[in-house]
């Protein structure tokens, strides 16, 4: 405007922006999150054994051929489940082998951003 007054005034609505860590998660974490998201879209209950199968076929989980199932579970926990929880991308219910995994909104948002 010619009189240097503002174009608009007031605030109709305020939206909270999601917060993220500044550092980017490792590529294998993002790939593993995409697998969890895809399984969730298919409506499957996401268990550790299902993730082990999917991660092995995708080449994300690398273990020796003669590795025991317990070692595979521990590798899955240490390399994927724990980091995904630390990043606040997934939530888990249950314990042990009956653990079920669900992607959180933060996980879905990071897939939109990085996936």
LINFEN-V141233 format. One record per backbone hydrogen bond with DSSP energy under -0.5 kcal/mol. CO is the residue of the C=O (numbers start at 0). NH is the residue of the N-H. Records with the same first field share a line. If there is no record, write none. Layout:
# LINFEN-V141233
CO = NH ; NH
This chain:
# LINFEN-V141233
0 = 3
25 = 28 ; 29
26 = 30
27 = 31
28 = 32
29 = 33
30 = 34
31 = 35
32 = 36
33 = 37
34 = 38
35 = 39
36 = 40
37 = 41
38 = 43
39 = 42
44 = 46
45 = 100
46 = 50
47 = 51
48 = 52
49 = 53
50 = 54
51 = 55
52 = 56
53 = 57
54 = 58 ; 59 ; 60
55 = 58
59 = 61
60 = 62
63 = 66
67 = 71
68 = 72
69 = 73
70 = 74
71 = 75
72 = 76
73 = 77
74 = 78
75 = 79 ; 80
76 = 81
79 = 83
80 = 84
81 = 85
82 = 86
83 = 88 ; 89
84 = 87
88 = 103
90 = 101
92 = 99
94 = 97
95 = 98
98 = 47
99 = 92
100 = 45
101 = 90
103 = 107
104 = 108
105 = 109
106 = 110
107 = 111
108 = 112
109 = 113 ; 114
110 = 114
